[in-house]
Amino acid sequence: MRTDGSVERIPHRTGMALGLWDAITLDEQTIKLLPGETLLLYTDGMTDCRDPKGEPFGLERIKKCLGGFTNLNAQQMCDKLLETLITYQDGSKQDDDVTLVAVVAASKASTLRLKKNPG
């Protein structure tokens, strides 16, 4: 998320799940976050969570919510996203776990090196 609240998805490839096998191959990607920008990492439990009608929460809802959180710290963003998801779910069965990690860049430009498993 940029400081103006615009949200973009980082180009990525799908890969195998982490933690299921002892030996995995990871590729690396480096991104630069400018001061105040946010990187949000989430599991598919977030996008796949459904409301009582069976409609998934989806990526567009995540982007819309995140874009409104420009004045929150990383913990507050995760808390608000989870609250929004639970409200959306409205008592429906949760099919998968949800993991959220938010990183907000400090006052100086930050470079993050991401390791992920190639698909």
Helices and strands as residue ranges (DSSP letters): E 27-33, E 38-42, H 44-48, H 58-67, H 74-89, E 100-104, E 110-116
